[in-house]
Amino acid sequence: MPPDATDASGLVLEDADIPEPGPGEVRIKVEAASINFRDQLILTGWYGRTEGRRLIPLSDATGTVDAVGHDADHSWAVGDRVTNTGVRGWEDGIPVEDLGLGLGSLDVDGVLAEYVVLPADQLARAPRNLDSAEASTLPIAGGTAWNAMFGDHPIGKGGSMVTLGTGGVALFAVQLGVAAGADVHVVVRRGDHVRKLRDMGVASVINSVDSPDWAAEVGSSIGSVRKVVDTVGMGVLPQAMEAVGKMGEIASVGLFEVDPKPLGRSLLAKQITVRGVAGASRRMHRDLVEFIETHDLHPVVHQRYDFADAPSAYRAQAAPGIFGKVVIEVSR
């Protein structure tokens, strides 16, 4: 990513030396990397860019351990299939003081390369049942969804929840909720996604174009829910608080609408928990991998692109109507 690039057309493919792992580091031969919405924000300069710096983009990848540096974590060996984790230093429990912005931002190069070197403690075993493209979606989208679903007010069998949209985090939340036995309801803007969601096992789909007051629709047709996974942003909090029941939780992960509107009295009257969610701990990531293998879940991949066609992948991820994740296959 050149310093002056602000859209997909500015991305360039360059030759570089294969990096060598230093003490405590591991080299990964990258097989696939997935795109998150935050990567669009970094490219446009909305956040996460250091002025004048060239940057290797993207934060989520899977691949094979190719070399292990001196004093690296002994749990990794050449040939291991791994993904990175989303947040370095957050092993479990309370998040670390500075979560940072992750790989592919500010002064930290990302993973859209044939080989990358990462700290050994920022890796996790890739699920055995997933191909490389599917596994590459776990670090941010999968981990964030897991945190939103189970990090607090965990949803389980017989619980009810609403999630918004059909992006990567939203569909991970759908898959996790259905597999956990919850009643999952989804709010969308496109009628052509209804059948796909039904096929995934959701209990109902609400089209917010037909029903702009989707929270009222939730109340009349479903009743209040235990959890809302907000993948849009603070702007939808008033409706989310209307939809959630007493002592319920709104897990807010979205960056699309960041300006909060008046929150009314629901926050106090219902004693709702509004929890910001940013990534997942390493323990959460391991739990996610185990859950995916146990239930044989496969992340929804909207489209796959070749490494040389990364600009097209960026454009596809930013286009309306996305259903799942856009992945760049680096090597096959």
Secondary structure in CASP SS format (residue, H / E / C, confidence):
PFRMAT SS
TARGET T0000
AUTHOR 0000-0000-0000
METHOD secondary structure of the structure
MODEL  1
M C 1.00
P C 1.00
P C 1.00
D C 1.00
A C 1.00
T C 1.00
D C 1.00
A H 1.00
S H 1.00
G H 1.00
L C 1.00
V C 1.00
L C 1.00
E C 1.00
D C 1.00
A C 1.00
D C 1.00
I C 1.00
P C 1.00
E C 1.00
P C 1.00
G C 1.00
P C 1.00
G C 1.00
E E 1.00
V E 1.00
R E 1.00
I E 1.00
K E 1.00
V E 1.00
E E 1.00
A E 1.00
A E 1.00
S E 1.00
I E 1.00
N C 1.00
F H 1.00
R H 1.00
D H 1.00
Q H 1.00
L H 1.00
I H 1.00
L H 1.00
T H 1.00
G C 1.00
W C 1.00
Y C 1.00
G C 1.00
R E 1.00
T C 1.00
E C 1.00
G C 1.00
R C 1.00
R C 1.00
L C 1.00
I C 1.00
P C 1.00
L C 1.00
S C 1.00
D E 1.00
A E 1.00
T E 1.00
G E 1.00
T E 1.00
V E 1.00
D E 1.00
A E 1.00
V E 1.00
G C 1.00
H C 1.00
D C 1.00
A C 1.00
D C 1.00
H C 1.00
S C 1.00
W C 1.00
A C 1.00
V C 1.00
G C 1.00
D C 1.00
R E 1.00
V E 1.00
T E 1.00
N E 1.00
T C 1.00
G C 1.00
V C 1.00
R C 1.00
G C 1.00
W C 1.00
E C 1.00
D C 1.00
G C 1.00
I C 1.00
P C 1.00
V C 1.00
E C 1.00
D C 1.00
L C 1.00
G C 1.00
L C 1.00
G C 1.00
L C 1.00
G C 1.00
S E 1.00
L E 1.00
D C 1.00
V E 1.00
D C 1.00
G C 1.00
V C 1.00
L C 1.00
A C 1.00
E C 1.00
Y E 1.00
V E 1.00
V E 1.00
L E 1.00
P E 1.00
A H 1.00
D H 1.00
Q H 1.00
L E 1.00
A E 1.00
R E 1.00
A C 1.00
P C 1.00
R C 1.00
N C 1.00
L C 1.00
D C 1.00
S H 1.00
A H 1.00
E H 1.00
A H 1.00
S C 1.00
T C 1.00
L H 1.00
P H 1.00
I H 1.00
A H 1.00
G H 1.00
G H 1.00
T H 1.00
A H 1.00
W H 1.00
N H 1.00
A H 1.00
M H 1.00
F H 1.00
G C 1.00
D C 1.00
H C 1.00
P C 1.00
I C 1.00
G C 1.00
K C 1.00
G C 1.00
G C 1.00
S E 1.00
M E 1.00
V E 1.00
T E 1.00
L E 1.00
G C 1.00
T C 1.00
G C 1.00
G H 1.00
V H 1.00
A H 1.00
L H 1.00
F H 1.00
A H 1.00
V H 1.00
Q H 1.00
L H 1.00
G H 1.00
V H 1.00
A H 1.00
A C 1.00
G C 1.00
A C 1.00
D E 1.00
V E 1.00
H E 1.00
V E 1.00
V E 1.00
V E 1.00
R C 1.00
R C 1.00
G H 1.00
D H 1.00
H H 1.00
V H 1.00
R H 1.00
K H 1.00
L H 1.00
R H 1.00
D H 1.00
M C 1.00
G C 1.00
V C 1.00
A C 1.00
S E 1.00
V E 1.00
I E 1.00
N E 1.00
S C 1.00
V C 1.00
D C 1.00
S C 1.00
P C 1.00
D C 1.00
W H 1.00
A H 1.00
A H 1.00
E H 1.00
V H 1.00
G H 1.00
S H 1.00
S H 1.00
I C 1.00
G C 1.00
S C 1.00
V E 1.00
R E 1.00
K E 1.00
V E 1.00
V E 1.00
D E 1.00
T C 1.00
V C 1.00
G E 1.00
M H 1.00
G H 1.00
V H 1.00
L H 1.00
P H 1.00
Q H 1.00
A H 1.00
M H 1.00
E H 1.00
A H 1.00
V E 1.00
G E 1.00
K E 1.00
M E 1.00
G E 1.00
E E 1.00
I E 1.00
A E 1.00
S E 1.00
V C 1.00
G C 1.00
L C 1.00
F C 1.00
E E 1.00
V C 1.00
D C 1.00
P C 1.00
K C 1.00
P C 1.00
L C 1.00
G C 1.00
R C 1.00
S H 1.00
L H 1.00
L H 1.00
A H 1.00
K C 1.00
Q C 1.00
I C 1.00
T E 1.00
V E 1.00
R E 1.00
G E 1.00
V C 1.00
A C 1.00
G C 1.00
A C 1.00
S C 1.00
R H 1.00
R H 1.00
M H 1.00
H H 1.00
R H 1.00
D H 1.00
L H 1.00
V H 1.00
E H 1.00
F H 1.00
I H 1.00
E H 1.00
T H 1.00
H H 1.00
D C 1.00
L C 1.00
H C 1.00
P C 1.00
V C 1.00
V E 1.00
H E 1.00
Q E 1.00
R E 1.00
Y E 1.00
D E 1.00
F H 1.00
A H 1.00
D H 1.00
A H 1.00
P H 1.00
S H 1.00
A H 1.00
Y H 1.00
R H 1.00
A H 1.00
Q H 1.00
A H 1.00
A C 1.00
P C 1.00
G C 1.00
I C 1.00
F C 1.00
G C 1.00
K E 1.00
V E 1.00
V E 1.00
I E 1.00
E E 1.00
V C 1.00
S C 1.00
R C 1.00
END
